Amino acid sequence: MTYERLFDLKYNQGVSTYELVCRFPEAIKLVNEVAMLEIPDDTLDEVLQEKGLRRRLKHLKKRLMKIQND
């Protein structure tokens, strides 16, 4: 399972996070990260303590949004 596929299912096809976890239990980490992409960057900065995760999510969000807009 890829971030791109999960992003498409969640944000373009409207599949809920719960349904994604049920369909792809082996990719729960990826599903969780894709679900967190809808959280605004400012909120992520406040909530997430791990700087590496914050950076990765922000980079992932930019990359996936760019792919979606192309």
Secondary structure, DSSP 8 states (H G I E B T S, - for coil): --HHHHHIIIIIS---HHHHHHH-GGGHHHHHHHHGGGS-HHHHHHH---HHHHHHHHHHHHHHHHHHH-
